[in-house]
Amino acid sequence: MPIIVVTLLDMAAPTFLTAWGEQHVSSSVAGILTATDPLFTAVLALWLIKSEVPDRRRTAGLIIGFVGVVALLGIDLHGSAIELLGAGAVILSALGYAGAALLYRRWLADQAALAITALMTVISGLAFLPPRPLTCPGIYPRRAASLPWRRSGLSIPESRIGCSTCSSTRQGRPPPR
């Protein structure tokens, strides 16, 4: 069960959240919000793993680093409701990454890292199978577009799944050989 929680927080949920969020915020905002991951890790460490709590020097380094990311990328939010929801989705993905790293260390540190990562990849891949037919028109029945999953807007970009044939066809060029 711990591996499923870590996989959900580290791979499956952030991919959905980031893909959706980046449709509504600029790349610079998404980059800044994703860069909050170390800040979330520091805060969550207070609760999850006491040995990971940063001292004052490291906390200052985290803050300076985050300010540097903001300075390099700039902030480009205009305040519309959908943009704020998109930003919230990207922040949730950063929170997921932070939580997963700490929970991995707490629950799975004594396991073989390669085996755990491989299993996490398989579990995450299974999470992406149900929506796949709904995002590749022309290959599956038209009825799929009317399903609740598709109407909710939770489709996955082809780049996240690897349906290069569908992606290329949608862009008007032949699939790669």
KOLDO-636056 format. One record per residue: x, y, z of N, C-alpha, C, O in turn; chain. Coordinates in pm, 1 decimal. Each point is the difference from the previous one (the first is absolute). Layout:
% KOLDO-636056
{node {X Y Z} {X Y Z} {X Y Z} {X Y Z} 'A'};
...
//
This chain:
% KOLDO-636056
{node {80.7 -120.8 0.0} {-80.7 120.8 0.0} {85.2 127.4 0.0} {-36.9 95.9 -67.9} 'A'};
{node {149.5 -90.3 141.3} {81.8 122.2 -3.2} {48.1 34.9 -140.8} {8.1 117.6 -35.5} 'A'};
{node {23.4 -218.4 -43.9} {49.8 29.1 -134.2} {-108.4 64.6 -86.9} {30.5 82.2 -86.3} 'A'};
{node {-155.6 -118.9 108.7} {-108.8 60.3 -76.3} {-15.9 147.1 37.7} {-20.2 84.5 -87.2} 'A'};
{node {29.1 -53.9 215.5} {-10.5 139.3 45.1} {114.3 83.4 -57.5} {-22.3 109.8 -50.8} 'A'};
{node {144.3 -162.0 58.9} {115.9 72.6 -51.7} {-11.4 18.6 -151.3} {31.8 107.0 -51.9} 'A'};
{node {-77.0 -210.4 -18.6} {-17.3 9.5 -145.2} {-104.6 104.3 -35.5} {19.5 79.9 -91.6} 'A'};
{node {-128.9 -80.8 163.3} {-105.8 98.3 -26.1} {51.7 142.3 20.4} {-27.0 88.6 -81.0} 'A'};
{node {101.7 -67.3 189.8} {51.5 133.9 30.6} {115.0 42.9 -91.0} {14.9 118.7 -29.0} 'A'};
{node {66.2 -214.3 -16.3} {121.3 33.5 -73.3} {-14.6 -5.8 -151.8} {69.1 72.6 -71.4} 'A'};
{node {-157.8 -157.6 21.7} {-7.2 -17.7 -144.8} {-139.1 26.8 -56.4} {-16.5 87.3 -85.1} 'A'};
{node {-81.5 -160.2 130.7} {-131.7 5.5 -63.5} {-69.5 134.7 18.9} {-33.2 66.1 -98.4} 'A'};
{node {10.9 -24.9 221.5} {-72.7 125.1 24.6} {74.0 123.1 -54.9} {-62.9 83.5 -65.0} 'A'};
{node {193.9 -69.6 88.9} {67.1 118.8 -54.4} {-4.5 9.6 -152.5} {-4.3 110.2 -54.5} 'A'};
{node {5.1 -222.0 -13.6} {-6.1 4.5 -145.7} {-135.0 54.3 -46.3} {-6.1 84.6 -89.2} 'A'};
{node {-101.7 -133.4 149.8} {-132.7 52.0 -32.7} {-10.3 148.0 35.8} {-43.9 81.9 -80.8} 'A'};
{node {85.2 -49.1 203.6} {-14.2 137.9 47.7} {83.9 98.6 -81.6} {-48.0 107.0 -37.6} 'A'};
{node {172.4 -143.3 10.8} {87.0 89.2 -75.3} {-48.4 15.9 -143.3} {0.6 110.7 -53.7} 'A'};
{node {-42.6 -220.4 -8.6} {-49.9 8.0 -137.7} {-121.5 91.6 -8.0} {-11.2 80.4 -92.5} 'A'};
{node {-78.1 -92.1 187.0} {-118.6 86.1 -1.0} {37.0 143.4 36.4} {-44.3 94.3 -65.6} 'A'};
{node {125.5 -77.9 170.0} {36.9 133.6 45.5} {74.8 80.3 -104.5} {-22.0 120.4 -13.3} 'A'};
{node {110.7 -186.1 -61.2} {78.1 71.1 -101.0} {-82.3 41.4 -121.7} {48.9 74.4 -85.0} 'A'};
{node {-170.4 -120.5 75.8} {-88.8 47.9 -105.6} {-58.1 136.8 36.1} {-57.3 68.0 -85.1} 'A'};
{node {72.5 -28.2 211.4} {-63.6 122.3 47.3} {96.0 104.5 55.5} {-41.2 112.6 27.9} 'A'};
{node {167.3 -147.7 -11.4} {99.2 97.5 47.3} {118.8 -1.0 -94.7} {21.2 -96.3 -73.7} 'A'};
{node {55.5 203.2 76.3} {117.6 6.9 -86.7} {108.0 -96.0 49.7} {-3.6 -46.4 113.9} 'A'};
{node {97.7 18.2 -200.0} {110.1 -90.2 36.3} {82.5 56.4 114.7} {46.8 -75.0 85.7} 'A'};
{node {-28.7 206.6 -83.4} {79.0 58.7 108.0} {-69.3 -17.4 134.4} {65.7 -29.0 99.9} 'A'};
{node {-195.4 46.0 -96.1} {-73.5 -20.2 125.3} {7.3 -146.8 41.7} {22.6 -30.3 117.1} 'A'};
{node {-41.5 -60.6 -212.4} {8.1 -142.8 31.1} {138.5 -35.5 53.9} {11.7 -78.9 93.7} 'A'};
{node {92.4 136.4 -152.3} {136.5 -25.1 48.4} {21.4 50.4 140.5} {60.6 -68.5 82.5} 'A'};
{node {-109.7 187.7 -54.6} {13.6 56.5 134.9} {-75.8 -85.1 100.9} {51.7 -30.5 107.5} 'A'};
{node {-173.4 -7.4 -141.8} {-80.7 -76.9 93.9} {57.6 -139.5 22.3} {-7.0 -52.3 111.2} 'A'};
{node {63.0 -7.6 -213.7} {64.1 -130.2 16.6} {124.8 12.3 86.2} {36.8 -93.9 70.7} 'A'};
{node {28.2 209.3 -76.5} {120.0 22.7 80.7} {-31.3 12.8 148.9} {91.9 12.1 81.0} 'A'};
{node {-219.4 -14.6 -43.7} {-34.7 1.6 142.4} {18.0 -136.5 64.5} {-13.3 -12.4 121.8} 'A'};
{node {42.8 -88.5 -199.3} {18.8 -135.6 51.7} {95.9 -4.6 119.7} {-36.5 -58.0 102.3} 'A'};
{node {156.7 115.9 -109.6} {89.0 -5.1 117.4} {-57.6 72.1 122.2} {24.9 -40.7 113.4} 'A'};
{node {-100.9 146.5 -136.2} {-62.0 69.1 112.8} {-103.4 -89.4 67.2} {-6.8 -7.1 122.8} 'A'};
{node {-73.6 -60.7 -203.9} {-97.3 -93.8 55.6} {70.3 -115.7 71.5} {-45.6 -46.2 104.6} 'A'};
{node {155.6 0.6 -161.2} {75.1 -108.5 63.9} {46.7 43.2 138.6} {-10.0 -76.9 95.6} 'A'};
{node {60.8 198.9 -84.4} {46.7 50.3 129.1} {-114.3 8.1 101.3} {17.3 -35.6 116.5} 'A'};
{node {-132.9 82.1 -160.9} {-114.1 11.9 91.6} {-53.7 -138.2 38.2} {-26.8 -25.7 117.4} 'A'};
{node {11.0 -62.6 -215.1} {-51.2 -134.3 29.5} {96.9 -81.4 84.5} {-42.4 -89.1 73.6} 'A'};
{node {170.8 117.8 -82.9} {99.6 -72.2 79.8} {-23.4 22.7 149.1} {30.2 -87.5 81.2} 'A'};
{node {-83.0 202.3 -44.8} {-30.4 26.3 140.6} {-95.0 -104.7 55.6} {5.5 -33.5 118.3} 'A'};
{node {-92.0 -17.4 -203.4} {-101.3 -94.9 41.7} {39.6 -145.0 -29.8} {-28.6 -89.1 80.0} 'A'};
{node {93.7 64.6 -193.8} {24.4 -136.7 -44.9} {135.3 -57.3 41.0} {6.8 -113.2 47.8} 'A'};
{node {100.5 189.3 -65.7} {134.4 -52.0 29.1} {80.7 110.1 68.7} {46.9 93.9 -64.3} 'A'};
{node {-32.4 -107.0 191.4} {68.2 103.7 78.4} {146.0 19.7 -43.3} {52.2 111.1 9.5} 'A'};
{node {13.5 -216.6 -56.4} {141.0 12.2 -39.4} {17.6 83.3 -126.8} {111.0 44.2 -29.5} 'A'};
{node {-219.1 -22.2 -46.2} {7.1 77.2 -123.3} {-33.0 147.7 19.8} {2.9 77.0 -96.0} 'A'};
{node {-33.9 -36.8 217.7} {-34.5 139.2 25.7} {123.4 86.1 -24.7} {104.9 -24.4 59.5} 'A'};
{node {-116.1 125.0 -146.5} {117.3 82.6 -30.7} {33.5 95.5 115.0} {-88.5 49.7 69.7} 'A'};
{node {216.9 -25.9 -52.3} {41.8 98.2 100.1} {-17.1 140.2 -59.1} {-47.2 14.2 -112.8} 'A'};
{node {84.8 87.8 187.3} {-20.2 138.4 -46.2} {75.0 30.1 -129.1} {-51.6 68.3 -88.4} 'A'};
{node {172.7 -119.4 78.6} {80.1 26.3 -119.7} {-65.0 -61.0 -125.1} {-8.2 63.8 -104.9} 'A'};
{node {-37.1 -187.1 118.7} {-65.7 -65.6 -113.9} {-133.7 65.2 -32.8} {-36.9 11.1 -117.0} 'A'};
{node {-35.4 31.7 219.2} {-126.1 70.8 -24.2} {25.4 129.5 -76.7} {-72.9 33.0 -93.5} 'A'};
{node {175.9 39.3 133.4} {35.9 123.7 -71.9} {37.3 -33.6 -143.6} {-37.5 73.0 -91.7} 'A'};
{node {110.2 -181.4 70.5} {35.9 -41.9 -135.2} {-121.6 -34.1 -83.8} {-5.4 34.1 -118.2} 'A'};
{node {-93.2 -101.6 178.1} {-123.7 -32.1 -71.5} {-72.9 126.9 -43.8} {-46.3 10.7 -113.5} 'A'};
{node {37.1 83.9 204.7} {-70.6 124.7 -29.8} {73.5 79.9 -107.2} {-62.2 51.8 -92.7} 'A'};
{node {193.5 -41.8 105.1} {79.3 71.9 -100.8} {-12.4 -68.0 -136.2} {-13.4 67.2 -102.3} 'A'};
{node {17.8 -198.8 101.0} {-15.3 -73.9 -125.1} {-135.7 22.7 -63.7} {-9.6 18.0 -121.4} 'A'};
{node {-96.4 -18.6 203.1} {-133.8 23.7 -52.8} {-13.3 141.8 -54.4} {-58.8 20.4 -106.2} 'A'};
{node {112.7 77.0 177.8} {-2.5 138.2 -48.0} {75.7 10.0 -133.0} {-41.2 73.9 -89.4} 'A'};
{node {150.3 -147.5 76.6} {75.6 -1.7 -124.9} {-81.1 -56.5 -115.3} {5.2 52.5 -111.2} 'A'};
{node {-80.6 -159.7 136.9} {-84.4 -58.0 -104.0} {-105.5 100.9 -43.4} {-25.3 16.5 -119.3} 'A'};
{node {-36.9 51.8 217.0} {-100.6 101.3 -33.1} {63.3 112.0 -82.1} {-59.2 47.5 -96.9} 'A'};
{node {179.7 -5.3 135.6} {67.5 108.6 -72.9} {33.1 -41.4 -143.0} {-11.9 80.7 -92.3} 'A'};
{node {53.3 -205.3 73.3} {35.5 -46.5 -133.8} {-122.1 -19.4 -89.6} {2.5 36.0 -117.7} 'A'};
{node {-106.9 -91.5 172.4} {-115.8 -34.5 -82.0} {-106.1 109.5 -4.5} {-77.0 7.5 -95.7} 'A'};
{node {72.2 76.0 196.6} {-102.1 104.6 5.7} {-133.9 -56.6 40.0} {-19.3 -121.6 -1.0} 'A'};
{node {-72.7 207.6 35.9} {-134.1 -42.9 38.0} {-97.1 54.2 -103.0} {4.1 117.9 -35.1} 'A'};
{node {-91.2 -204.9 -12.9} {-90.7 37.5 -107.2} {-141.6 -50.4 28.4} {-55.5 -76.3 -79.1} 'A'};
{node {-2.5 118.0 190.5} {-138.2 -35.5 33.1} {-88.0 122.5 -20.4} {36.9 111.0 38.2} 'A'};
{node {-151.7 -131.6 -97.8} {-90.4 111.3 -25.8} {-120.5 -2.1 93.1} {-77.4 95.7 2.0} 'A'};
{node {59.9 -203.0 75.4} {-103.8 -3.6 100.9} {-133.3 -58.1 -41.0} {-94.2 5.7 79.1} 'A'};
{node {80.6 -61.6 -199.0} {-127.7 -61.2 -35.1} {-18.0 -127.8 82.6} {97.4 -61.9 42.9} 'A'};
{node {-221.3 24.5 -21.9} {-30.1 -115.5 84.8} {62.6 -128.6 -53.9} {55.8 -78.6 76.6} 'A'};
{node {-64.6 57.0 -207.1} {54.7 -122.6 -58.3} {152.4 -1.2 9.2} {60.6 -105.7 17.2} 'A'};
{node {0.8 222.5 -28.5} {145.4 9.2 13.1} {42.7 -33.0 142.5} {100.3 -68.0 21.3} 'A'};
{node {-176.1 115.9 75.0} {31.3 -30.2 139.4} {-20.2 -148.3 29.8} {76.7 -58.6 76.3} 'A'};
{node {-179.1 -2.3 -135.7} {-18.7 -144.3 15.8} {116.1 -76.9 -63.0} {48.5 -97.9 56.8} 'A'};
{node {-4.9 142.3 -173.2} {115.4 -63.5 -64.2} {124.3 10.6 86.0} {75.1 -96.4 14.6} 'A'};
{node {-53.4 215.5 43.0} {114.1 18.8 90.2} {-13.4 -90.5 121.6} {98.8 -57.4 45.9} 'A'};
{node {-219.2 44.4 6.0} {-22.8 -89.1 114.2} {30.1 -144.6 -33.6} {53.6 -73.3 83.1} 'A'};
{node {-87.8 31.3 -204.5} {28.8 -137.6 -42.8} {150.4 -24.6 -5.2} {47.0 -105.9 41.6} 'A'};
{node {28.5 202.7 -92.4} {145.8 -15.8 -7.1} {60.2 -0.6 140.7} {93.1 -75.8 27.3} 'A'};
{node {-145.6 159.2 61.3} {48.1 -0.2 139.3} {-29.5 -134.6 66.0} {84.0 -52.8 73.0} 'A'};
{node {-202.2 -2.9 -98.0} {-31.9 -131.7 56.3} {95.9 -106.8 -51.7} {37.0 -91.1 74.0} 'A'};
{node {3.5 101.9 -200.7} {95.7 -98.2 -50.9} {134.5 14.7 70.5} {64.3 -100.3 30.8} 'A'};
{node {-20.4 224.2 -4.7} {125.2 21.3 73.8} {-11.6 -54.6 142.0} {95.2 -57.9 52.2} 'A'};
{node {-210.5 75.9 9.7} {-23.6 -54.9 133.3} {4.1 -152.3 -3.6} {51.4 -63.7 92.0} 'A'};
{node {-105.9 5.9 -198.7} {5.1 -145.6 -16.1} {142.5 -50.6 -11.9} {36.2 -99.8 62.3} 'A'};
{node {45.9 169.0 -142.9} {140.4 -40.2 -12.8} {70.3 3.8 135.7} {73.9 -92.0 35.1} 'A'};
{node {-97.4 198.4 39.9} {65.2 15.5 130.3} {-44.4 -109.8 95.9} {82.5 -63.3 65.8} 'A'};
{node {-212.6 41.7 -58.5} {-51.5 -103.5 89.2} {48.7 -138.0 -38.4} {34.0 -80.6 86.6} 'A'};
{node {-30.4 52.9 -215.4} {45.0 -131.7 -46.7} {145.9 -25.1 36.6} {35.4 -110.3 41.6} 'A'};
{node {49.0 211.5 -56.8} {142.0 -17.9 32.5} {18.3 -35.3 147.6} {79.2 -87.7 34.6} 'A'};
{node {-152.3 156.0 50.5} {12.9 -26.9 143.3} {-62.5 -133.9 39.1} {55.8 -73.5 81.5} 'A'};
{node {-170.5 42.5 -139.2} {-63.6 -128.1 31.1} {81.4 -116.7 -54.6} {7.5 -105.5 63.1} 'A'};
{node {52.9 123.7 -179.2} {88.6 -102.6 -55.1} {112.4 -27.7 99.7} {31.4 -115.1 30.1} 'A'};
{node {27.4 221.4 19.4} {110.6 -14.5 95.4} {-46.6 -64.3 129.6} {74.0 -76.8 61.7} 'A'};
{node {-195.1 107.3 -20.4} {-52.6 -52.5 126.0} {-44.7 -145.4 -12.7} {27.5 -81.3 88.3} 'A'};
{node {-96.5 47.9 -198.0} {-60.7 -132.3 -13.6} {79.1 -97.5 -84.5} {-7.1 -120.5 24.1} 'A'};
{node {82.6 168.1 -122.6} {59.1 -90.2 -98.4} {152.2 7.6 -8.3} {59.4 -56.2 -92.0} 'A'};
{node {3.5 123.5 185.2} {145.6 20.6 -6.9} {79.0 -130.6 2.4} {108.7 -6.7 -57.4} 'A'};
{node {-159.9 -94.9 121.3} {74.1 -125.7 10.8} {-22.5 -93.3 -119.1} {54.3 -110.5 -2.6} 'A'};
{node {-133.0 153.1 -95.1} {-28.7 -81.4 -118.2} {98.8 33.6 -112.3} {62.9 105.7 0.9} 'A'};
{node {-50.7 -195.7 -95.7} {86.7 22.6 -115.8} {-58.5 113.4 -85.1} {-111.8 -11.1 -50.2} 'A'};
{node {186.7 118.3 34.5} {-49.6 120.2 -67.8} {-42.3 -27.1 -144.0} {-103.6 50.3 -43.6} 'A'};
{node {180.5 -127.8 -30.3} {-33.5 -28.1 -139.1} {-130.7 -78.1 -9.9} {-83.7 29.7 -85.3} 'A'};
{node {65.9 -128.7 171.5} {-123.4 -79.9 -2.1} {-120.8 86.0 37.4} {-105.8 -11.7 -61.8} 'A'};
{node {120.8 96.5 161.1} {-110.1 87.4 42.2} {-35.2 97.6 -111.9} {-117.8 21.7 -28.6} 'A'};
{node {218.5 36.9 -34.3} {-25.3 94.8 -108.6} {-68.3 -69.2 -117.2} {-91.9 56.2 -59.6} 'A'};
{node {134.8 -176.1 25.9} {-62.8 -75.2 -109.1} {-145.7 -30.0 33.0} {-87.2 15.1 -85.6} 'A'};
{node {60.1 -57.1 207.7} {-136.7 -29.8 40.0} {-85.7 127.1 0.5} {-116.2 -2.7 -40.5} 'A'};
{node {173.7 112.7 86.2} {-72.1 127.3 -1.2} {-34.8 41.4 -143.4} {-108.5 52.4 -24.9} 'A'};
{node {198.9 -75.5 -67.4} {-24.0 33.7 -140.3} {-113.6 -83.8 -56.8} {-84.3 51.3 -73.7} 'A'};
{node {81.4 -178.2 107.1} {-107.2 -88.2 -47.1} {-133.7 43.9 58.6} {-99.4 9.0 -72.1} 'A'};
{node {96.4 18.4 201.9} {-124.3 43.1 65.0} {-48.9 131.2 -60.6} {-118.8 15.3 -28.2} 'A'};
{node {209.5 78.0 8.6} {-37.5 128.0 -59.2} {-50.5 -18.9 -142.0} {-97.5 63.7 -40.0} 'A'};
{node {162.0 -149.7 -36.0} {-45.5 -28.4 -136.0} {-141.1 -56.6 -1.5} {-79.5 32.8 -88.1} 'A'};
{node {48.2 -117.3 184.9} {-135.3 -54.9 8.4} {-103.2 108.9 28.4} {-114.1 -8.0 -45.4} 'A'};
{node {155.1 109.3 120.7} {-91.7 111.1 28.7} {-34.6 77.6 -126.8} {-105.6 62.9 -6.9} 'A'};
{node {193.2 -66.7 -93.1} {-23.9 74.6 -123.3} {-73.2 -80.9 -106.1} {-39.8 56.2 -102.1} 'A'};
{node {21.0 -184.5 122.5} {-67.5 -81.0 -100.7} {-147.3 35.7 -19.6} {-42.7 10.9 -114.9} 'A'};
{node {-37.5 8.1 219.9} {-142.3 27.8 -23.2} {-27.0 122.0 -87.9} {-84.5 -9.2 -89.1} 'A'};
{node {152.0 123.7 109.4} {-32.5 114.8 -85.1} {62.0 -4.6 -139.1} {-37.6 80.8 -85.0} 'A'};
{node {129.9 -170.8 58.4} {69.9 -3.1 -127.7} {-93.2 -7.2 -119.9} {17.2 79.1 -92.8} 'A'};
{node {-115.6 -169.6 88.9} {-86.8 -5.8 -117.5} {-80.3 128.5 -19.6} {-43.6 29.8 -111.1} 'A'};
{node {24.7 44.2 216.2} {-81.2 120.8 -7.7} {75.7 118.0 -58.3} {-61.2 102.0 -31.9} 'A'};
{node {191.8 -112.8 17.2} {78.2 111.9 -50.6} {59.0 -27.0 -137.4} {79.8 79.6 -49.5} 'A'};
{node {-116.8 -187.9 -11.4} {56.4 -36.2 -129.0} {-112.8 -21.5 -101.1} {-30.5 -114.2 -34.4} 'A'};
{node {-32.4 222.7 -14.0} {-113.1 -14.0 -90.9} {40.0 -66.2 -131.1} {113.6 11.7 -45.9} 'A'};
{node {-209.1 -80.8 -12.3} {25.2 -66.4 -127.1} {44.9 -143.5 16.8} {-8.1 -79.1 -93.9} 'A'};
{node {54.9 45.0 211.2} {44.1 -136.7 24.6} {-106.3 -74.9 79.6} {-13.3 -121.6 -13.4} 'A'};
{node {-61.6 192.9 95.2} {-100.8 -58.6 86.0} {-137.4 55.4 -37.3} {-7.8 101.4 -69.4} 'A'};
{node {-98.9 -164.2 112.9} {-135.4 44.3 -37.4} {-27.1 145.0 41.0} {51.8 48.4 100.6} 'A'};
{node {-133.8 19.5 -180.7} {-35.2 139.3 28.6} {-70.9 13.0 134.0} {10.2 103.9 65.3} 'A'};
{node {-80.1 -205.0 -24.4} {-73.8 2.6 124.8} {92.6 32.1 118.1} {-45.5 54.7 100.4} 'A'};
{node {172.5 -87.5 -111.1} {95.0 23.5 109.0} {11.5 148.3 34.9} {26.4 34.5 115.2} 'A'};
{node {-45.8 52.7 -213.0} {12.1 143.5 24.8} {-110.7 51.8 90.2} {14.8 106.2 60.4} 'A'};
{node {-126.4 -179.7 -50.0} {-110.9 45.9 81.6} {3.2 -57.7 141.6} {-88.1 30.5 80.5} 'A'};
{node {186.8 -112.1 -49.1} {7.7 -58.5 133.0} {28.1 106.5 105.5} {62.1 101.6 -30.9} 'A'};
{node {-106.9 -122.9 155.6} {19.6 100.2 105.5} {145.6 38.4 18.4} {29.6 116.9 25.0} 'A'};
{node {63.2 -212.9 -36.7} {142.3 29.7 19.6} {44.4 106.8 -99.4} {70.6 94.0 36.4} 'A'};
{node {-112.0 -108.9 -161.8} {39.8 93.3 -105.1} {-66.6 136.1 21.1} {63.8 103.7 -18.1} 'A'};
{node {-192.3 -103.7 56.2} {-72.0 124.6 21.1} {56.5 78.6 117.6} {-13.3 122.3 4.4} 'A'};
{node {76.0 -190.6 90.6} {53.7 69.3 116.7} {128.0 75.4 -33.5} {47.4 79.2 81.6} 'A'};
{node {9.6 -101.9 -199.6} {121.9 69.8 -38.7} {125.9 -67.1 49.7} {107.1 60.7 -2.0} 'A'};
{node {-117.5 -185.4 46.9} {115.9 -67.8 56.4} {72.4 -87.0 -101.5} {56.7 -103.1 36.1} 'A'};
{node {-58.1 143.1 -161.2} {74.8 -75.1 -99.8} {148.9 27.7 17.7} {38.7 99.9 60.5} 'A'};
{node {42.8 -187.7 -112.9} {144.1 10.2 17.9} {64.9 35.9 -132.6} {-32.7 -60.3 -102.2} 'A'};
{node {123.5 156.7 100.9} {69.9 31.7 -124.9} {76.3 -121.1 -52.8} {53.8 -79.3 77.3} 'A'};
{node {-49.7 66.0 -209.4} {66.9 -115.3 -59.4} {145.8 -11.3 41.7} {52.7 -110.8 10.0} 'A'};
{node {13.0 223.0 14.3} {141.3 -5.6 35.7} {21.2 -71.3 132.0} {107.9 -54.4 23.3} 'A'};
{node {-206.7 53.0 62.7} {12.8 -67.0 128.9} {-15.5 -150.7 -14.1} {47.4 -74.4 85.8} 'A'};
{node {-111.7 28.1 -190.4} {-30.1 -141.3 -13.7} {87.2 -68.0 -103.9} {41.2 -114.5 18.5} 'A'};
{node {-13.4 183.0 -126.1} {82.4 -61.1 -103.1} {-79.8 -46.8 -120.0} {45.6 -88.5 -72.4} 'A'};
{node {-161.2 143.7 49.3} {-79.0 -36.4 -117.1} {44.9 89.3 -114.8} {-70.7 93.8 -37.0} 'A'};
{node {185.8 -121.8 -18.8} {56.6 87.5 -102.1} {-83.1 -0.8 -127.5} {-5.1 100.5 -71.0} 'A'};
{node {-59.2 -211.1 41.4} {-83.6 -4.8 -119.6} {-114.6 98.3 13.0} {-27.8 76.8 -92.1} 'A'};
{node {-38.6 -79.3 206.4} {-112.2 91.1 23.3} {48.2 144.2 0.8} {-61.8 86.1 -62.6} 'A'};
{node {168.8 -59.3 131.0} {53.1 134.8 10.9} {36.7 55.1 -137.3} {-33.2 114.1 -32.0} 'A'};
{node {100.9 -193.8 -48.6} {41.4 44.7 -132.5} {-119.7 22.2 -90.0} {-3.7 96.4 -76.4} 'A'};
{node {-95.2 -185.9 85.1} {-118.4 12.5 -82.7} {-75.6 127.7 34.0} {-49.3 68.7 -89.5} 'A'};
{node {40.0 -36.8 217.2} {-69.2 120.6 42.3} {69.9 125.0 -51.8} {-65.8 101.2 -24.4} 'A'};
{node {195.8 -106.0 7.5} {74.8 115.5 -43.1} {15.7 4.5 -152.9} {69.7 86.9 -52.5} 'A'};
{node {-134.0 -179.8 -18.4} {-1.7 2.7 -143.9} {124.1 -53.0 -67.9} {22.3 29.9 -117.3} 'A'};
{node {59.1 -107.3 186.1} {117.8 -58.2 -63.5} {-1.5 -150.6 22.4} {-62.9 -47.9 94.4} 'A'};
{node {130.9 -26.6 -179.4} {-3.3 -145.4 13.5} {72.2 -43.6 127.2} {89.4 69.3 48.4} 'A'};
{node {-129.3 -185.6 5.6} {66.6 -50.8 120.1} {144.5 -34.9 -28.1} {35.0 -29.0 -114.4} 'A'};
{node {50.7 31.1 217.0} {141.4 -35.0 -19.1} {15.8 -146.5 -37.8} {-83.4 -83.3 35.1} 'A'};
{node {191.1 52.5 -106.9} {23.5 -139.1 -42.3} {109.0 -62.0 78.7} {33.4 -116.4 -21.9} 'A'};
//
